[in-house]
Amino acid sequence: MMRRIIADCIILLAVFYAPWWATILLVTCAVFLFREYWEALAVGLLTDLLYAGGPLLGGFKLVYTVGYLVLYFILTSFKKRTRFYDAK
């Protein structure tokens, strides 16, 4: 549990101080390492609230939220198919 809280704090700091690709990389690692890492959706919402705007993608504002949600489902299905993942 403590590792998950530390990972959340690191990802939260990355949202504010790191480039966008570093945050995506950290969230990808966290989704793969932790079970049911729904915090990825919260990180996506926070990133969209802070940085989304402008006419990119026709005014669609939830780019990171949808991206992290898709990333969560893809990685969750992938890690269930791996041999070393323990599906308790």
Summary of the structure (lengths in Angstrom):
residues: 88
radius of gyration: 13.7
end to end distance: 16.0
largest distance: 44.0
contacts: 215
relative contact order: 0.13
helix: 74%
strand: 0%
